[in-house]
Every structure is written in structure tokens, then in C-alpha cells.
Amino acid sequence: MSTNLICQKSDIEFLNDYTVLDIETTGLSHTKDEIIEISALKIRNNKVSDEFSKLVKPYAQISSFITYLTGITNEMVSNAPKIETVLPELIKFVSNDIILGHNVKFDINFIKTNLENYGYPSLTNSFIDTMVLARRYCKLKSHSLKNLAEHYNVNLAGHHRALNDCLITHNVYQNIKNEFMSLQV
């Protein structure tokens, strides 16, 4: 297995068209833990134009801590497709878009590892990380998605579910972009 999972970074920070990506997992290791939910929002002209969201059945049981954090139970994923079935659908949805995410290397490394494990071509999309942008442009003590959402008055309902986190990330990104653009006038 390749350990070279470094992603390409986009030089363009503020876009109108992109795809927001988020996953929920059974843990923090992209080589040992599993994806249990994948979601993406296609953004066109700064607005959500399409969405993709799937629960994924892991091979191992979901721990009580992960259920507590995400609300995803073993029962919820019992009839969900396996990751090897979901990956081609996700790649088709994302297409050649630049991917936006919060701490997005975490998500991309999980996806790249799974693509490699199941013999699919690697993900080569460029990406923008809202955590990196926030560190650059927002003078806050913490740049967690929760703190940024609270700072920008973005609704946190459903935080730690992939589709909701995509929407939160999109809204945080729009706020950072608008704040930056207003300073450029």
C-alpha cells in the first residue's frame, strides 16, 4: 500500500463552483478505520445545485463513542452498501471539481486509501481546506468547524453528520470569502 497520500492544493482560494466533501469514520486512522458516511454538495454559482449522501456499512462494528459523536448506529448501516460500491458513485459525482472541505486532507486520505485498496484509480482533484483559510484569514483561537460556524452564526444542527457538515463547511467558506472580498474593495 502506498503511503504517499499527499493531496494537491489549489492555488485558487475563492471559487464559485466546487464540490464540498465530508465523511464520518469509525476512527482517525485512514489505514485502520472505516468510512461510515460519505456526503458531497455540488456548488454552482455559490449555491447548492446537487447533493450526494450515503451511509456505508463497515466491516467492523461502530463503537459507542462514534455512535455518540455522529449519531450513526450499527442498525442504521446494517443494510447500507459497502465502501467499494459507494466509491465509484462518489467519484462520478465529484468529477473534476475542486474539492472543498474542513481539514479536508483527513477526508481525502481516507478516500484515497479506500480507492487504492479496492483497485480504483486515485483521486487527483485539487482541494481547498477551510481550516487552512480560517487560519490565514480569521483571528480566532480555534479554527474548528464548530468555532467557525459559531463565529459566523452558521446553524450547527446535525454537526458530525456528513451532509450537515458539508452544508456548514460551505456556509463557513462563503463567509470567509465574503469577508475577504469586502476587504479587497
N, C-alpha and C positions, 0 to 999 in steps of 0.2 A: 504494500500500500504506500502510495506517495504521501510524504508529509509536507510537500510544497503546496500549501493551500492559501498562499497569499493572493489576495484579490487585487484586481486592477482598480485604481481610484480615478474617478473622473476629475479633470481639471475644471469642469464647469460645475459651479456650486448651486446656481439658482436656475431651475428649469421650470417650464410649464407643462411638459409631458414626461412622464416617468411611470414606473411601477413600484409601489410600496410593498415591501415583503416583511413578513414576520412568521416565526414558528414558535411552538411550545414544545418542550422536550422533557424527557424523563430525568435529565441531569445536565451538567455543564460540559461533559466531555464529548466532542464530536466523534471520537473513535470508540467510545464505550456505551454512550447513552443513545436514546432513540427519539425521533421526531414523533410527536403525538397529535400535532395540528399544524397545518400549513395554510396561510392565507396571503392573498395579494390583492391590491387595488390598482387598477389601471387608471392613471390620471391623464386627462387630456384637457388642455387649456385650464389647468389648475383645479379641475373638478373631477370627481369620481365618475368614470364612464363605464366601468365594468368591475366585477369582483370575482374572486376565486377563493373558496374556503373548503377545506376538507379535514375532518378528523382522520387520524391514521392509527391503525391497530399495531401496537408494538409487539415484539416477540416476548418481552418480559412484562411483568405486572407493573402498573403505575403505583408508585409509593404514596402513602397517605400524605406526606409532605407536598408532593407535586399536586395531588388532588386538592389539598388545602389551598395551595398557591394559585392554581389555574381553574379549579372547579371541574376539571376533566377527570371523570371516573373510569375505572375499568369497564363498567357496564356501558358507558357512553361509546367506547371504542370497540366493543365486542363484535360488532358487525361492520366495522369500518374497513376500508381497503388497506392493504399493506403498503408500505412506502414505495416499493418497486412498481406498484400500479399507479400511484399518485404522481410520481416524479415526471413522467412524460407529459401529463396533463399540465403540471405547473410550468414546465419548460416551454410548452406551446403557448401558454397564457402570457408568460413574461416576454417571450420572443426576444427581440434585440434591444429592448428598452434598457435605459439606465435604471438600476435598482436603487431605491431609497429605503433606508431602514435606520433604526436606532441601535447603535452597537452592531451594525449590520454584518461585520466580519463573523460574529458568532453564528448568525443565521446562514450565511453563505458557506462557512466551513462545514456546517452540518450537511447542507445540501450537496456540496462538492464531494464530501466523503461518501455519502449515500449514492450519488451518481457513479462514482468510481467503483464502489462495492458491487453495484448491480450492472456494471458494464456499459453505462450510458456515457455519451460524450460530456466533457467537462463544461461547466458554466463559465463563460468568458465575458459576461456583461461587466461593464464598468459600474461603479456604485458611488453613492453619496451617503455619508453617515451623519445623521442629525446630531449625534453625540459630539462628533468632531466639530461640526459647525457651531454647536452651542458653546463648546469650549473656546472657540475662536471669537464668537460674537456676543455671548451672553455672560455677563459678570455675575455668576451665581456660585455659591459654594458647592452645590451638587448639580450635575448635569444629567441626572437620571430622567427617564421619560416622565415619571410621576412628578418630579420637581418642575420640569419644564412645562408640563401640562398645567400645573397649579399656577406657575408664573404667568402663563398666557391665558389663564381662565378657560382652558380646554377641558371639556367634560371627560372625566376618568371612568365613567361607567363601563364595567366589563374589563377593566385593566387586567392583563395577564391572560386574555384570550386573544388569539392571533388576529382575527378580523378587527376586533375593537382596537388592538394595539396598532394595527395598520392605520386606522382612521385617526387615532390620537397622534401618531407619528406624522401623518400628512398635515394635520392641523398645526402641530408644532412647527413643522417645516415652513408652512405658509406664513406663520407669524414671524419666524426668524427672517424669512425672505422679505416680507413687508417692512419689518423694522430696518433691515439693512438697506433696502431700496429707498426708504424715506430719508436715510442719512446721506444718500448719494445726490439728492436734489440740491 
